[in-house]
Amino acid sequence: MKLSKLITFFIGLVFATMSYSAVAEIVVIVKADNPTNSLEKPELSRIYLGRAKTFPGGAKVVPVSQDSSSATKAEFEKALLGKSQSQMKAYWAKQSFSGRGSPPDEVGGDSGVLERVAADGEAIGYVDASAVNSSVKIVFRI
């Protein structure tokens, strides 16, 4: 009897975790006074792959990322770039070795990204939509 309750508990836990990640919305943010109001997926891909160094209007852009333990980072890279975290590590190792670029700064989780983006008009980052506050604005939804 106790074993069936334990199994039922773990099955419920798995489904609860799956349903949370399925409804979590990731958004790309910039500082609230940044003149950029929206970006398209190809523009963001170029920014996060180090191929674009400016916003579409010409202002410098500095991408920031969550740390590698973040589930949000894994979802972001898969949805936006179509790559797993291991593929992104290999991509950045090749870029760094060849001198063509370095990966975005990692600043922790949602709170670290919010703090960095709110303080730097050149920064762009991504967070769970529920973390957004008035210091930043959303320019893309994943």
Contacts in CASP RR format, 6 or more apart in sequence:
PFRMAT RR
TARGET T0000
AUTHOR 0000-0000-0000
METHOD contacts of the structure
MODEL  1
MKLSKLITFFIGLVFATMSYSAVAEIVVIVKADNPTNSLEKPELSRIYLG
RAKTFPGGAKVVPVSQDSSSATKAEFEKALLGKSQSQMKAYWAKQSFSGR
GSPPDEVGGDSGVLERVAADGEAIGYVDASAVNSSVKIVFRI
21 71 0 8 1.000
21 75 0 8 1.000
24 72 0 8 1.000
24 75 0 8 1.000
24 128 0 8 1.000
24 129 0 8 1.000
24 130 0 8 1.000
25 128 0 8 1.000
25 129 0 8 1.000
25 130 0 8 1.000
25 141 0 8 1.000
25 142 0 8 1.000
26 72 0 8 1.000
26 75 0 8 1.000
26 76 0 8 1.000
26 79 0 8 1.000
26 126 0 8 1.000
26 127 0 8 1.000
26 128 0 8 1.000
26 129 0 8 1.000
26 141 0 8 1.000
26 142 0 8 1.000
27 126 0 8 1.000
27 127 0 8 1.000
27 128 0 8 1.000
27 129 0 8 1.000
27 132 0 8 1.000
27 138 0 8 1.000
27 140 0 8 1.000
27 141 0 8 1.000
27 142 0 8 1.000
28 39 0 8 1.000
28 44 0 8 1.000
28 124 0 8 1.000
28 125 0 8 1.000
28 126 0 8 1.000
28 138 0 8 1.000
28 139 0 8 1.000
28 140 0 8 1.000
28 141 0 8 1.000
28 142 0 8 1.000
29 113 0 8 1.000
29 114 0 8 1.000
29 117 0 8 1.000
29 124 0 8 1.000
29 125 0 8 1.000
29 126 0 8 1.000
29 127 0 8 1.000
29 132 0 8 1.000
29 136 0 8 1.000
29 137 0 8 1.000
29 138 0 8 1.000
29 139 0 8 1.000
30 36 0 8 1.000
30 117 0 8 1.000
30 121 0 8 1.000
30 123 0 8 1.000
30 124 0 8 1.000
30 125 0 8 1.000
30 136 0 8 1.000
30 137 0 8 1.000
30 139 0 8 1.000
31 117 0 8 1.000
31 118 0 8 1.000
31 119 0 8 1.000
31 120 0 8 1.000
31 121 0 8 1.000
31 123 0 8 1.000
31 135 0 8 1.000
31 136 0 8 1.000
31 137 0 8 1.000
32 118 0 8 1.000
32 134 0 8 1.000
32 135 0 8 1.000
32 136 0 8 1.000
32 137 0 8 1.000
33 121 0 8 1.000
34 55 0 8 1.000
34 59 0 8 1.000
34 121 0 8 1.000
34 137 0 8 1.000
35 55 0 8 1.000
35 57 0 8 1.000
35 59 0 8 1.000
36 55 0 8 1.000
36 56 0 8 1.000
36 57 0 8 1.000
36 59 0 8 1.000
36 139 0 8 1.000
37 137 0 8 1.000
37 139 0 8 1.000
38 139 0 8 1.000
38 140 0 8 1.000
39 47 0 8 1.000
39 55 0 8 1.000
39 56 0 8 1.000
39 139 0 8 1.000
39 140 0 8 1.000
40 140 0 8 1.000
41 80 0 8 1.000
41 140 0 8 1.000
43 52 0 8 1.000
43 56 0 8 1.000
44 80 0 8 1.000
44 140 0 8 1.000
45 80 0 8 1.000
45 81 0 8 1.000
46 52 0 8 1.000
47 61 0 8 1.000
47 63 0 8 1.000
47 124 0 8 1.000
48 63 0 8 1.000
48 65 0 8 1.000
48 77 0 8 1.000
48 80 0 8 1.000
48 81 0 8 1.000
48 104 0 8 1.000
49 81 0 8 1.000
49 91 0 8 1.000
50 63 0 8 1.000
50 95 0 8 1.000
50 101 0 8 1.000
52 61 0 8 1.000
53 60 0 8 1.000
53 61 0 8 1.000
54 60 0 8 1.000
54 61 0 8 1.000
55 61 0 8 1.000
55 124 0 8 1.000
59 122 0 8 1.000
60 122 0 8 1.000
61 122 0 8 1.000
61 123 0 8 1.000
61 124 0 8 1.000
62 104 0 8 1.000
62 105 0 8 1.000
62 120 0 8 1.000
62 122 0 8 1.000
62 123 0 8 1.000
62 124 0 8 1.000
63 104 0 8 1.000
63 105 0 8 1.000
63 123 0 8 1.000
63 124 0 8 1.000
63 125 0 8 1.000
64 104 0 8 1.000
64 105 0 8 1.000
64 106 0 8 1.000
64 107 0 8 1.000
64 113 0 8 1.000
64 116 0 8 1.000
64 117 0 8 1.000
64 123 0 8 1.000
64 124 0 8 1.000
64 125 0 8 1.000
65 73 0 8 1.000
65 103 0 8 1.000
65 104 0 8 1.000
65 105 0 8 1.000
65 106 0 8 1.000
65 107 0 8 1.000
65 113 0 8 1.000
65 125 0 8 1.000
65 126 0 8 1.000
66 72 0 8 1.000
66 73 0 8 1.000
66 76 0 8 1.000
66 106 0 8 1.000
66 107 0 8 1.000
66 108 0 8 1.000
66 109 0 8 1.000
66 110 0 8 1.000
66 113 0 8 1.000
66 126 0 8 1.000
66 127 0 8 1.000
67 73 0 8 1.000
67 106 0 8 1.000
67 107 0 8 1.000
67 108 0 8 1.000
67 109 0 8 1.000
68 85 0 8 1.000
68 89 0 8 1.000
68 106 0 8 1.000
70 108 0 8 1.000
70 109 0 8 1.000
72 109 0 8 1.000
72 110 0 8 1.000
72 126 0 8 1.000
72 127 0 8 1.000
72 128 0 8 1.000
73 85 0 8 1.000
74 84 0 8 1.000
74 85 0 8 1.000
75 142 0 8 1.000
76 126 0 8 1.000
76 142 0 8 1.000
77 83 0 8 1.000
77 84 0 8 1.000
77 85 0 8 1.000
77 88 0 8 1.000
78 84 0 8 1.000
79 142 0 8 1.000
80 142 0 8 1.000
81 88 0 8 1.000
83 91 0 8 1.000
88 103 0 8 1.000
92 101 0 8 1.000
92 102 0 8 1.000
92 103 0 8 1.000
95 101 0 8 1.000
95 102 0 8 1.000
95 103 0 8 1.000
96 102 0 8 1.000
96 103 0 8 1.000
105 116 0 8 1.000
107 113 0 8 1.000
107 115 0 8 1.000
107 116 0 8 1.000
109 127 0 8 1.000
110 127 0 8 1.000
110 128 0 8 1.000
110 131 0 8 1.000
111 131 0 8 1.000
113 125 0 8 1.000
113 126 0 8 1.000
113 127 0 8 1.000
114 127 0 8 1.000
114 131 0 8 1.000
114 132 0 8 1.000
114 133 0 8 1.000
114 135 0 8 1.000
114 136 0 8 1.000
116 123 0 8 1.000
116 125 0 8 1.000
117 123 0 8 1.000
117 124 0 8 1.000
117 125 0 8 1.000
117 135 0 8 1.000
117 136 0 8 1.000
118 135 0 8 1.000
118 136 0 8 1.000
124 139 0 8 1.000
126 142 0 8 1.000
129 138 0 8 1.000
129 141 0 8 1.000
132 138 0 8 1.000
END
